[in-house]
Amino acid sequence: MERNNWYKLDNVGKLYSSLKGLKKPNVFRFSATLTEEVDELTLLEALKETLIVYPFFNVSLKQGLFWYYLEESNIKPTVKPEILPITERIYTSSDDVLYRVNYYKNRINLEVSHIIADGKGTTDFFTTLVSNYLGLKHKVKVNVELPSSLEDKTEDAFDKYYKKTKIRAYRDGKIYRYKNKKLKNRTRFMEMHMNVKEVLELAHKYDATLTSLLLGVLVYSVKSEMKLKERNKVVKIDVPVDLRKHYKSKTTKNFFGVTNVMYKFKNQDVTLEEVIKDIDKQLKENLTEEKLGERMNLMIALEKNILMRSVPVVLKDIVLMFIDQFILGKSTTVLSNVGIMKFDPQVEEYIKDVNIVNSTETFQFVVSSFKNDLSIGISSVYKSNNIIKNFCRHFANEGIEVVINSNEV
C-alpha cells in the first residue's frame, strides 16, 4: 500500500500542534460575502480544484516520537452549510483534516488551523478557492495558480533562513492586561467596515501609515479603561509581520515574525496625535530586516536546542504549553494587518466584501481590505465591549461611516 505524502511542521506549527488539546483552537476564519447565494455542489468542485494546487492543506496531524508531522488525508473534501460556532476547534483526532469549508446564504467561509498556515498562506488558499468557485459558477476561466512550485509552497522558511545568534533578553516592564468578566464558553465576533480612502486620509492627517493609525487609536482606546493605579503599566500590542517580503520566500506555511508597539501613559493629558506619532516611530524602527531577523531567530532558538530536540513529544507538549501561557501574558492584545485581498479580476464584481477573524483567549483584531472596503475582524471573550466601542467611536467621530456586524452571544 502506497504511503501518503507527509510534511514537516514549521517552527510555529510545532508550537500550535503541542497546544491542540487545550481549549484554544488557534483557527483563522476567512469569509467572502457574495452578490448571490452559494451553490454547494459548485463550491465543492471549486474546493477540489483548489486542493490540486494546495494539497498540503488537506492534511491530518500525526504524532511521531519527537515531533508531530502532517500527512495527506484520504478523506474526501466536503462542503457543508454552516452549523458550528465560528472558529470551532478543527482538531479532535489524528484523522481530522486541518481546515473546513462551509457556507451560509451568500457567504463562503474557510477556517484553517494555525498548525498548517499563517494569514498570508491562508489568504493564498482562500483567494484561489473563491476565484475558482466564481469562475465555475459564471463559466469564466480564471487564472489563480501562483507562480511557484509545490516545493516552494511547502518549504520550511524558518529553518531555511535561521541564523544562530546570541539571544538578548527583552524587558518590557509591567504589561497592562485587560481584566473583565468573560463570556461563558463563547467568543464574540464582530466585523467593522469602513471606507479605505477615508481612513487613509485620516492616517495622512497624522502623517502616519494606516497600520500606525489603527494601532494608535487602539492604544488610546485602551487608556480610558485603565484604572489610575494601572497607568504605570505598559500597553503592549503584538503585531505579526509577514516575513516573505523580507526573505523572498513563496512558502504557504507559517512564516511570520512578531514585532510590537508599547506605550506608557505617563500623564492624563497625552493626546491621540502624540500616541500615533510615537507608535509610527516604533514601527519604522522595528520593521527592519535586522530587528525582524533577530526576533525570528529568537522564536526558533528553542526548537534548535539540543536538549529540547531529544525530549519525547509528550514532554514537549507540557513545556510548550507553559511557554504559550507565558507569551500570552506578555501583551495586551494583538493587531494583525493581513493586507489587500486580491481575486481574479474577472470575478471580483461578484464579491461584496471580505472579513477575517481569529480565535482568541482575550481579544484581538485582524485587518484586511478588498477594493475600497477596510474590514477589521474583532474577536473577544469579554462581556464588556468598551475598548472596542472606544475604537469604533473614534472613527465615527471623525465623520467616517462605520458599519458593525456581530454574531449573537
Order of alpha helices (4+ residues) and beta strands (2+ residues): beta-alpha-beta-alpha-beta-beta-beta-beta-beta-alpha-alpha-alpha-beta-alpha-alpha-beta-alpha-beta-alpha-alpha-alpha-alpha-beta-beta-beta-beta-alpha-beta
